[in-house]
Amino acid sequence: DVVIDEKIEQKITFPNTYHVILLNDDTTPIEWVVEILASVFKHSNISAESLTLEIHNEGSAVVGTYQYEIAEQKALECTVSARQNGYPLDVQVKPA
């Protein structure tokens, strides 16, 4: 018989999350921002319009919070789409 006197403690840590932030500019059309929020970030039309107005009025808004790799991918998709359409939209990824 073997008797074990010690317990093994398991410590679970969750991955850090990151905010994807869209910044306002004077060139990118509001309709296009609503479209990108709906297609890339999966917002409803009402939510996308609300966020777009926040970006326009406040200068920036958090459009999603994800694990790092997902946040980077969504920011990259948004930036590539903006450049392909000739818009200077700026996207940032910052720790939540």
Secondary structure, DSSP 8 states (H G I E B T S, - for coil): ----------------EEEEEEE--SSS-HHHHHHHHHHTS---HHHHHHHHHHHHHHSEEEEEEEEHHHHHHHHHHHHHHHHHTT---EEEEEE-
